[in-house]
Amino acid sequence: MQELVEELGIYMLFFDRAGYGDSDANLKRSFKSDAMDIEELADALQFGDKFYVVGCSMGGYPAWRIAAIAACTSPSPFRLAGVALATPAVNYWWSLLD
């Protein structure tokens, strides 16, 4: 598996949104600021012109929201190559799923 990851140039990075996991809460944070942080991080790590975002379990919802915001507000909206939701936890009553 490690050989395939290296051959494909896959870089996996996990982060906690503000107020989740071990990170401190910050009421000024939003999905838009998270999207900008991810793009800035991709630049710092030299991911290249395009990259993917994968949301696992409860991370599926923020990954979907971040991808939507990045696609609509980024100076280069097609920089995000795609988004994948791996076994996302979904609540069908979330208003943003309409």
C-alpha positions as CSV (number, residue, x, y, z in Angstrom):
1,M,0.0,0.0,0.0
2,Q,2.8,2.4,0.9
3,E,4.4,1.9,-2.6
4,L,1.1,2.8,-4.3
5,V,0.7,5.9,-2.2
6,E,4.2,7.0,-3.1
7,E,3.8,6.1,-6.8
8,L,0.6,8.1,-7.1
9,G,2.0,11.0,-5.1
10,I,-0.8,10.8,-2.5
11,Y,-0.5,13.0,0.5
12,M,-2.9,12.5,3.4
13,L,-3.5,15.3,5.8
14,F,-6.0,15.3,8.6
15,F,-7.2,18.3,10.5
16,D,-9.9,19.3,13.0
17,R,-12.1,22.2,12.4
18,A,-12.1,24.9,15.0
19,G,-13.9,23.6,18.1
20,Y,-13.7,19.9,17.1
21,G,-11.3,17.2,18.2
22,D,-8.3,18.8,20.0
23,S,-8.6,22.2,18.4
24,D,-9.8,25.3,20.3
25,A,-13.2,26.8,19.5
26,N,-13.2,30.1,17.5
27,L,-16.5,31.7,16.8
28,K,-15.1,33.7,14.0
29,R,-14.3,30.6,12.0
30,S,-16.6,29.4,9.2
31,F,-16.6,26.9,6.4
32,K,-15.4,29.7,4.1
33,S,-12.4,30.4,6.3
34,D,-11.7,26.6,6.5
35,A,-11.8,26.5,2.6
36,M,-9.3,29.3,2.4
37,D,-7.1,27.6,5.0
38,I,-7.1,24.4,3.0
39,E,-6.2,26.2,-0.2
40,E,-3.4,28.0,1.6
41,L,-2.2,24.8,3.1
42,A,-2.2,23.1,-0.3
43,D,0.0,26.0,-1.6
44,A,2.4,25.7,1.4
45,L,2.7,22.0,0.8
46,Q,3.1,22.5,-3.0
47,F,0.2,20.2,-3.9
48,G,0.1,21.7,-7.4
49,D,-2.6,23.2,-9.5
50,K,-5.3,20.7,-8.4
51,F,-6.1,18.6,-5.4
52,Y,-8.8,16.5,-3.9
53,V,-10.6,16.6,-0.6
54,V,-11.9,13.5,1.1
55,G,-14.3,13.7,4.1
56,C,-14.7,10.5,6.2
57,S,-17.6,9.8,8.5
58,M,-18.7,13.1,10.2
59,G,-16.1,14.9,8.1
60,G,-18.2,14.3,5.1
61,Y,-20.5,17.2,5.7
62,P,-17.8,19.8,6.2
63,A,-15.8,18.4,3.2
64,W,-18.9,18.8,1.1
65,R,-19.6,22.4,2.4
66,I,-15.9,23.4,2.0
67,A,-15.8,22.0,-1.5
68,A,-19.0,23.9,-2.4
69,I,-17.6,27.2,-0.9
70,A,-14.2,26.7,-2.5
71,A,-15.8,26.1,-5.9
72,C,-17.9,29.2,-5.7
73,T,-15.5,31.7,-4.0
74,S,-12.0,30.7,-4.8
75,P,-10.1,33.0,-7.3
76,S,-9.5,29.8,-9.3
77,P,-12.7,27.8,-8.7
78,F,-11.6,24.8,-10.7
79,R,-8.5,24.2,-8.5
80,L,-10.4,21.7,-6.4
81,A,-10.2,18.6,-8.6
82,G,-12.9,16.7,-6.7
83,V,-14.5,15.7,-3.4
84,A,-15.1,12.3,-2.1
85,L,-17.3,11.4,0.9
86,A,-16.2,8.1,2.5
87,T,-19.1,6.6,4.6
88,P,-20.5,10.0,5.4
89,A,-22.8,10.5,8.3
90,V,-25.9,12.2,7.0
91,N,-28.9,13.7,8.6
92,Y,-31.5,14.2,6.0
93,W,-33.1,17.0,7.9
94,W,-30.1,19.3,7.4
95,S,-31.4,22.2,5.5
96,L,-28.3,22.5,3.4
97,L,-28.9,19.1,1.7
98,D,-31.9,20.5,-0.1
